[in-house]
């Protein structure tokens, strides 16, 4: 049975994504944007805090902004690229040892 792609890439404006962040996260994001970082997407896990995902083009790496505004460059999940185009479309795959249920 063929599986259809369930990930979508709705292109939200940076302004729309910023509205979802708290003040500490917005402050940190503002500072990081001066160094080229960009807010790629915001995950909305059920019954859990939002997970803003940032991209650093210099190192081609991803990080998340914690609720207190700190940058976590080693998130407990793998960000997978879209299987056709290679772009990240908000898909996250949690490692079994550090899934949100174990936080």
C-alpha positions, 0 to 999 in steps of 0.5 A: 500500500502506497503512503501519501505524503502528509507533510505540507509546507504552508509558507507562513510569513515570518510575521505570522510565525513570530506572533506565536512566540513569547517575549523571551523567544522573540528577543532571542530570535531578534538577536540571532537574526542579526547573525543570519539565523531564520525562523523556519517553522513552529511545531504544535505538538498536542498538549505540549508547548510550541517548538520554534525551529530555527535554521543557521545557514552558515552551519546548515543546521537546525536548533529550537528556541526553548520557552525561556528563550535559550537556544537548543542546538541539540534538539531531542529530535531529527528534522527530516527533509521532504522526500521529493524536494529536500526542503524541510517542511516541518516534519520532525521525527522524535528519537525513542529515548527522548520523546516528549512523553519522557520529558 
